Amino acid sequence: MIEIIPAIDIIEGKCVRLSKGDYNTKKVYNENPLEVAKAFEAHGIRRLHVVDLDGAASHHVVNYRILDRLAGHTSLVIDFGGGIKTDEDIRIAFESGARMVTIGSVAVKQPALFKRWLVRYGTEKLILGADVKNGQIAYNGWKEESANELMPFLNDHCAEGVKNVLCTDIDRDGMLQGPAVDLYRGIRQEFPRMHLIASGGVSCVDDIRALDEAAIPAVVFGKSLYEGKIKMKDLKPFIDRSC
């Protein structure tokens, strides 16, 4: 059964969503992320994906106090990403209550540092952020495209012990046009032992069903919830079956 992971993206302490990672498309949905997180928890959600968009833009963790509030006032298992570039950043993230961290840019630009973190913190606590645009890995808040192609990038890091991968199709993110099911199915075929988390494009509960039928282990989504395209009651069968 696919794991349901709502997302909370944070700018200036507020719950927001972007389209294709473009900060100019920012829309504020709630000025209190803790209120949003508690609502998810009340409906049986157990996992939360939190993105520090200020951190991604600033190249260091910014909204760690929000993370601390979310972790301190809910029982949600939180994975946190955005701006984690140094040993100090990752330490702050874990000390502020993250149970896992998502690492993208460092894995692209500083693979030796990423490998060191894998050894220090363990493969269960690190999620490789594989953000893809036109088949290439993007980084630094999706503003830059690397020369890395998706499959070789995943292969290299899986060889180093990576187990958890969050793959975002950037062109679909926040667009409510459906997820890249074929992309994720292809990744699963190539890496059957990977705990793959799909992200980008989820517009309705049928999209989640399609990912579930494709045997994708988990899905992150947010805008479809905030826009009312998916109601929490629609997710109850998935939540109940995963308990």
Residue pairs with C-beta under 8 A, 6 or more apart in sequence:
1 212
1 238
1 241
1 242
2 208
2 211
2 212
2 216
2 217
2 218
2 219
2 238
2 242
3 47
3 197
3 217
3 218
3 219
3 242
4 45
4 47
4 208
4 218
4 219
4 235
4 238
4 239
4 242
5 47
5 48
5 49
5 79
5 197
5 218
5 219
5 220
5 221
6 40
6 45
6 48
6 49
6 220
6 221
6 222
6 225
7 48
7 49
7 50
7 51
7 199
7 220
7 221
7 222
8 15
8 33
8 36
8 37
8 48
8 49
8 50
8 51
8 70
8 222
9 15
9 16
9 17
9 18
9 50
9 51
9 53
9 222
10 16
10 33
10 50
10 51
10 52
10 53
10 54
10 63
10 66
10 82
11 23
11 26
11 28
11 53
11 54
12 54
13 31
13 33
13 63
13 66
14 28
14 30
14 31
14 33
15 28
15 29
15 30
15 31
15 32
15 33
15 36
15 226
16 26
16 27
16 28
16 29
16 53
17 26
17 27
17 29
17 174
17 222
17 223
17 226
18 25
18 26
18 27
18 53
18 173
18 174
19 25
19 173
19 174
19 175
20 142
20 170
20 171
20 173
20 174
20 175
21 141
21 142
21 143
21 170
21 173
21 174
23 53
23 57
25 174
29 36
29 226
30 36
33 50
33 66
33 69
33 70
34 66
34 69
34 70
34 73
34 74
37 48
37 70
37 73
37 74
37 76
38 73
38 74
39 232
40 48
40 76
40 232
41 74
41 75
41 76
43 232
43 235
43 236
43 239
44 236
44 239
44 240
44 243
45 76
45 235
45 239
46 75
46 76
46 77
47 76
47 77
47 78
47 79
47 218
48 70
48 74
48 76
48 77
48 78
48 79
49 78
49 79
49 81
49 102
49 166
49 220
50 66
50 67
50 70
50 78
50 79
50 80
50 81
50 98
51 80
51 81
51 82
51 102
52 61
52 62
52 63
52 64
52 66
52 67
52 80
52 81
52 82
52 83
53 82
53 141
54 62
54 63
54 82
54 83
55 61
55 62
55 63
55 82
55 83
55 84
55 89
56 81
56 82
56 83
56 140
56 141
57 83
57 141
58 83
59 83
59 85
59 140
60 83
60 85
60 86
60 89
61 82
61 83
61 84
61 89
61 92
61 93
62 82
62 83
63 82
64 92
64 93
64 96
65 96
67 78
67 80
67 93
67 96
67 97
67 98
68 96
68 97
70 76
70 78
70 97
71 78
71 96
71 97
71 98
72 97
77 99
77 100
78 97
78 98
78 99
78 100
79 98
79 99
79 100
79 101
79 102
79 127
79 166
80 93
80 96
80 98
80 100
80 101
80 102
81 101
81 102
81 103
81 104
81 127
81 129
81 166
82 141
83 89
84 90
84 93
84 101
84 102
84 103
84 106
85 105
85 106
90 101
90 103
90 117
90 121
93 101
94 101
94 121
94 125
99 125
100 124
100 125
100 126
100 127
100 164
101 121
101 125
101 126
101 127
102 127
102 128
102 129
102 166
103 114
103 117
103 126
103 127
103 128
103 129
104 128
104 129
104 130
104 131
104 139
105 139
105 140
106 113
106 114
106 117
107 114
107 128
107 129
107 157
108 137
108 139
108 146
108 148
108 153
109 139
111 156
111 157
111 160
114 126
114 157
115 160
117 126
118 126
118 160
118 161
118 162
123 161
123 162
123 163
123 164
124 163
124 164
126 162
126 164
127 164
127 165
127 166
127 197
128 154
128 157
128 162
128 164
128 165
128 166
129 166
129 168
130 137
130 150
130 153
130 154
130 165
130 166
130 167
130 168
131 137
131 138
131 139
131 142
131 167
131 168
131 170
132 138
132 150
132 167
132 168
132 169
132 170
132 183
133 142
133 145
133 170
133 171
134 145
134 171
135 149
135 150
136 145
136 146
136 147
136 148
136 149
136 150
137 145
137 146
137 148
137 149
137 150
137 153
138 144
138 145
138 146
138 170
139 146
142 170
150 167
150 187
151 187
151 190
154 162
154 165
154 187
154 190
154 191
154 194
155 190
155 191
157 165
158 191
158 194
162 194
163 193
163 194
163 195
164 194
164 195
164 197
165 187
165 191
165 194
165 195
165 196
165 197
166 197
166 199
166 220
167 183
167 184
167 187
167 196
167 197
167 198
167 199
168 199
168 200
168 220
169 179
169 180
169 183
169 199
169 200
169 201
170 200
171 200
172 178
172 179
172 180
172 200
172 201
173 199
173 200
173 201
174 200
174 223
175 200
175 201
176 201
176 202
176 203
176 223
176 224
176 227
176 229
177 201
177 203
178 201
178 202
178 203
178 207
178 210
179 198
179 200
179 201
179 202
179 207
179 210
179 211
179 219
180 198
180 200
180 201
181 210
181 211
181 214
181 216
184 196
184 198
184 211
184 214
184 216
185 214
185 215
185 216
187 194
187 196
188 194
188 196
188 214
188 215
188 216
195 217
195 218
196 216
196 217
196 218
197 217
197 218
197 219
197 220
198 211
198 216
198 218
198 219
198 220
199 219
199 220
199 221
201 207
202 208
202 211
202 219
202 221
202 224
202 230
203 224
203 229
204 224
204 229
204 230
205 230
205 234
205 235
207 224
208 219
208 221
208 230
208 235
208 238
211 219
212 238
221 230
223 229
224 230
225 232
